[in-house]
Amino acid sequence: MRPHGSCGIEVIATGDELLFGRILDTNSNWIARRAAEMGANLRRVTIVGDDVEDISQALKEALGREGRFIVFTGGLGPSEDDLTVEAIGRALGRAVVHDPETVERIREVYGRRGIADTSRGERMARILEGSRPIPNPVGFSAGMVLEEAGKVIVTFPGVPEEMRAMFEGALAPMIEEGATRRLLARTVRVRMVWKEFFPLYRELQREHPDVYLKNAATPPLEEEERGMVTEIKVDIVVEGRTVEEAEGRMEGFLEEYRRRIGEAGGGDILPA
């Protein structure tokens, strides 16, 4: 067992550049951290290329699983291979339309720049019939929010700065409204004799199944090194009904951890 948060999130990140390893999917990592802070839980990340059928299938599969929010990142730009809106529309049987306010903004900015043909740029205003547009305070591509089968589907651009601003403006309030639990994460450095670390570590995992406890990978040591004091990075995640309760649980767990380290022969827990 481990902390689960009070509402689940899936992320579907789109883009051939992700599958080819040309860029790193930092958006999903950021969403995982931010969602956990608000008491939600990122349950799954799916990466698919710029293919309508693959994106549509990924959405259909996500709709069949548990979780409240399905978040798309990427595929909202002006290029012909930006196909996220069309793919979601195909999966849900909804027509593609354009958000009038985004179209007007694009035409106004393009006009100031002396660009007469705005048709390509207006692709960034695509949303689906029956959805609510999400304004983009950083760039041009509009996002959207729509409900289907009891789930909330949200789309964000792949550009990290745009995605984060739109997440905070549109999705964060919805998560906070529905979240009844709060998660708190902390990374520490446990300093103690190496061979004493893992027996204690496993005991704490068994005794505290509701606490996420994970040590960084450590290479095998020679026999003489196993008796030496070393530092091992440990990630800890606890859950509470409120931020204050989670903070109290974290401090209580760390206090017990320190006490048990002392009983095992001595050491300390240091900030990472």
C-alpha positions as CSV (number, residue, x, y, z in Angstrom):
1,M,0.0,0.0,0.0
2,R,1.0,3.6,-0.4
3,P,-0.6,7.1,-0.4
4,H,-3.1,7.4,-3.3
5,G,-4.6,10.8,-3.0
6,S,-8.3,11.5,-3.4
7,C,-8.7,11.7,-7.2
8,G,-6.8,10.0,-10.0
9,I,-5.2,11.6,-13.0
10,E,-4.0,10.1,-16.3
11,V,-1.7,12.0,-18.7
12,I,-1.6,11.3,-22.4
13,A,1.5,13.0,-23.9
14,T,1.5,13.2,-27.7
15,G,4.2,13.9,-30.2
16,D,6.6,11.9,-32.4
17,E,9.4,14.0,-30.9
18,L,8.8,12.2,-27.6
19,L,8.9,8.7,-29.1
20,F,12.1,9.5,-31.1
21,G,13.7,10.8,-27.9
22,R,14.3,14.2,-29.4
23,I,12.8,15.9,-26.3
24,L,12.2,14.8,-22.7
25,D,8.7,14.6,-21.4
26,T,9.1,17.1,-18.5
27,N,5.4,18.0,-18.5
28,S,4.3,14.7,-17.0
29,N,6.9,14.9,-14.3
30,W,5.7,18.5,-13.4
31,I,2.1,17.4,-13.4
32,A,2.8,14.5,-11.1
33,R,4.5,16.8,-8.6
34,R,1.9,19.5,-8.8
35,A,-1.0,17.1,-8.6
36,A,0.4,15.4,-5.6
37,E,0.8,18.7,-3.8
38,M,-3.0,19.2,-4.2
39,G,-3.9,15.7,-3.1
40,A,-4.3,14.0,-6.5
41,N,-2.5,11.0,-7.8
42,L,-1.0,10.5,-11.2
43,R,-2.0,7.0,-12.0
44,R,-0.6,6.5,-15.5
45,V,1.4,8.3,-18.2
46,T,0.9,7.2,-21.9
47,I,3.1,8.6,-24.7
48,V,1.8,8.3,-28.2
49,G,3.0,9.7,-31.5
50,D,1.2,12.1,-33.9
51,D,-1.3,9.6,-35.1
52,V,-5.1,10.1,-34.9
53,E,-5.9,6.4,-34.4
54,D,-3.2,5.9,-31.6
55,I,-4.4,9.1,-29.8
56,S,-8.0,8.1,-30.1
57,Q,-7.3,4.6,-28.8
58,A,-5.3,5.9,-25.9
59,L,-8.3,8.1,-24.8
60,K,-10.8,5.2,-25.2
61,E,-8.6,3.0,-22.9
62,A,-8.3,5.8,-20.4
63,L,-12.1,6.3,-20.3
64,G,-12.4,2.7,-19.3
65,R,-10.2,3.0,-16.2
66,E,-10.6,4.6,-12.9
67,G,-9.7,8.2,-12.4
68,R,-11.3,11.6,-12.6
69,F,-9.1,13.6,-15.0
70,I,-7.5,12.7,-18.3
71,V,-4.9,15.3,-19.3
72,F,-3.5,15.7,-22.8
73,T,-0.3,17.5,-23.5
74,G,0.9,18.4,-27.0
75,G,-0.6,18.4,-30.4
76,L,-2.4,21.8,-30.3
77,G,-0.1,23.8,-32.5
78,P,-0.5,25.0,-36.1
79,S,1.3,22.2,-37.8
80,E,-0.4,19.5,-39.9
81,D,0.8,16.8,-37.4
82,D,-0.8,18.6,-34.4
83,L,-3.8,16.2,-34.3
84,T,-4.8,15.9,-30.6
85,V,-8.1,17.8,-31.0
86,E,-9.1,15.8,-34.1
87,A,-8.2,12.5,-32.4
88,I,-10.3,13.3,-29.3
89,G,-13.2,14.3,-31.5
90,R,-13.0,11.0,-33.4
91,A,-13.0,9.0,-30.2
92,L,-16.0,10.9,-28.8
93,G,-17.9,11.6,-32.0
94,R,-17.6,15.4,-31.6
95,A,-17.0,17.9,-34.3
96,V,-14.0,20.3,-34.4
97,V,-14.9,24.0,-34.1
98,H,-12.8,27.1,-33.4
99,D,-12.9,29.3,-30.3
100,P,-13.9,32.7,-31.5
101,E,-11.9,34.6,-28.9
102,T,-8.7,32.8,-29.8
103,V,-9.3,33.3,-33.5
104,E,-9.7,37.0,-32.9
105,R,-6.6,37.2,-30.9
106,I,-4.5,35.4,-33.5
107,R,-5.8,37.6,-36.3
108,E,-5.1,40.7,-34.3
109,V,-1.5,39.7,-33.5
110,Y,-0.8,38.4,-37.0
111,G,-2.2,41.6,-38.4
112,R,0.3,43.7,-36.3
113,R,3.1,41.5,-37.6
114,G,2.0,42.0,-41.2
115,I,0.8,38.4,-41.8
116,A,-2.2,38.4,-44.1
117,D,-2.9,34.7,-44.2
118,T,-4.0,33.6,-40.7
119,S,-5.4,30.2,-41.7
120,R,-2.5,28.2,-40.4
121,G,-2.4,30.1,-37.1
122,E,-6.1,29.7,-36.6
123,R,-5.5,25.9,-36.2
124,M,-4.4,26.8,-32.7
125,A,-8.0,27.9,-31.9
126,R,-9.4,24.4,-32.5
127,I,-11.6,22.9,-29.8
128,L,-14.5,20.4,-29.8
129,E,-18.2,21.1,-30.0
130,G,-19.6,21.2,-26.5
131,S,-16.2,21.9,-24.8
132,R,-15.1,24.9,-22.8
133,P,-12.0,26.7,-24.2
134,I,-9.0,27.3,-21.9
135,P,-7.3,30.7,-22.6
136,N,-3.5,30.6,-23.1
137,P,-1.9,33.5,-21.3
138,V,1.5,32.7,-22.6
139,G,1.1,31.5,-26.2
140,F,-1.7,31.1,-28.8
141,S,-2.9,27.5,-28.6
142,A,-6.2,27.2,-26.8
143,G,-6.9,24.3,-24.5
144,M,-10.3,22.8,-23.7
145,V,-12.2,21.1,-21.0
146,L,-15.0,18.7,-21.6
147,E,-16.8,15.9,-19.7
148,E,-17.3,12.4,-21.0
149,A,-18.5,9.3,-19.1
150,G,-18.1,10.9,-15.8
151,K,-14.5,12.1,-16.5
152,V,-13.0,15.4,-17.2
153,I,-10.8,15.6,-20.3
154,V,-8.4,18.6,-20.5
155,T,-6.0,19.5,-23.2
156,F,-2.8,21.6,-22.9
157,P,-0.1,22.6,-25.3
158,G,3.2,20.7,-25.1
159,V,5.3,23.9,-24.5
160,P,6.0,23.6,-20.8
161,E,5.6,27.3,-19.9
162,E,2.2,27.4,-21.6
163,M,1.1,24.1,-20.1
164,R,2.0,25.2,-16.6
165,A,0.2,28.5,-16.8
166,M,-2.9,26.9,-18.2
167,F,-2.8,24.0,-15.6
168,E,-2.8,26.6,-12.8
169,G,-5.5,28.6,-14.3
170,A,-7.9,25.8,-15.3
171,L,-7.1,22.4,-13.9
172,A,-5.7,23.2,-10.5
173,P,-8.9,24.8,-9.2
174,M,-10.9,21.7,-10.2
175,I,-8.4,19.4,-8.5
176,E,-8.4,21.4,-5.3
177,E,-12.2,21.5,-5.3
178,G,-12.5,17.8,-5.5
179,A,-9.5,16.7,-3.4
180,T,-10.3,15.5,0.1
181,R,-6.7,14.4,0.9
182,R,-3.3,16.1,0.7
183,L,0.0,14.4,-0.2
184,L,3.4,15.7,1.2
185,A,6.7,14.5,-0.3
186,R,10.2,15.0,1.1
187,T,13.6,13.7,0.1
188,V,16.2,13.2,2.8
189,R,19.7,11.7,3.2
190,V,19.9,8.9,5.7
191,R,23.4,8.7,7.3
192,M,24.2,5.4,9.0
193,V,26.2,2.2,8.7
194,W,25.4,0.7,5.3
195,K,24.6,-2.9,6.4
196,E,22.3,-1.6,9.1
197,F,20.3,0.6,6.7
198,F,18.4,-2.0,4.7
199,P,17.0,-4.2,7.6
200,L,15.6,-1.0,9.2
201,Y,14.4,0.3,5.9
202,R,12.4,-2.9,5.2
203,E,11.0,-2.9,8.8
204,L,9.7,0.6,8.3
205,Q,8.1,-0.3,5.0
206,R,6.3,-3.3,6.6
207,E,5.2,-1.3,9.7
208,H,4.1,1.8,7.7
209,P,2.3,0.5,4.6
210,D,0.5,3.9,4.2
211,V,3.9,5.7,3.8
212,Y,5.7,5.7,0.5
213,L,9.4,5.0,1.3
214,K,11.9,4.5,-1.5
215,N,15.7,4.6,-1.3
216,A,17.9,5.6,-4.2
217,A,19.7,2.7,-6.0
218,T,22.9,1.7,-4.3
219,P,25.8,-0.3,-5.9
220,P,27.0,-3.5,-4.2
221,L,29.7,-2.8,-1.7
222,E,32.7,-4.9,-0.6
223,E,32.5,-6.5,2.8
224,E,34.7,-4.0,4.5
225,E,32.7,-1.1,3.1
226,R,29.4,-2.5,4.4
227,G,30.5,-1.6,7.9
228,M,31.2,2.0,7.1
229,V,28.9,5.0,7.6
230,T,27.4,6.1,4.3
231,E,24.6,8.4,3.0
232,I,21.6,7.1,1.1
233,K,18.9,9.3,-0.5
234,V,15.4,8.3,0.6
235,D,12.1,9.6,-0.8
236,I,9.1,9.8,1.6
237,V,5.5,10.6,0.8
238,V,2.7,10.8,3.4
239,E,-1.0,11.6,3.2
240,G,-3.4,13.6,5.3
241,R,-6.8,15.1,5.2
242,T,-5.2,18.6,5.4
243,V,-1.7,20.0,4.7
244,E,-1.2,20.4,8.4
245,E,-2.1,16.8,9.1
246,A,0.2,15.6,6.4
247,E,3.0,17.8,7.8
248,G,2.4,16.3,11.2
249,R,2.5,12.8,9.9
250,M,5.8,13.5,8.1
251,E,7.4,15.0,11.2
252,G,6.2,12.0,13.3
253,F,7.5,9.5,10.8
254,L,10.9,11.3,10.6
255,E,11.1,11.4,14.4
256,E,10.5,7.6,14.6
257,Y,13.0,7.0,11.8
258,R,15.7,8.9,13.7
259,R,14.9,7.0,16.9
260,R,15.2,3.7,15.1
261,I,18.4,4.7,13.5
262,G,19.8,5.4,17.0
263,E,18.7,2.0,18.2
264,A,20.4,0.4,15.2
265,G,23.7,1.9,16.1
266,G,23.5,5.6,15.4
267,G,23.3,8.0,12.5
268,D,21.1,10.9,11.4
269,I,18.6,12.1,8.8
270,L,19.8,15.2,6.8
271,P,18.1,17.4,4.3
272,A,18.7,16.3,0.7
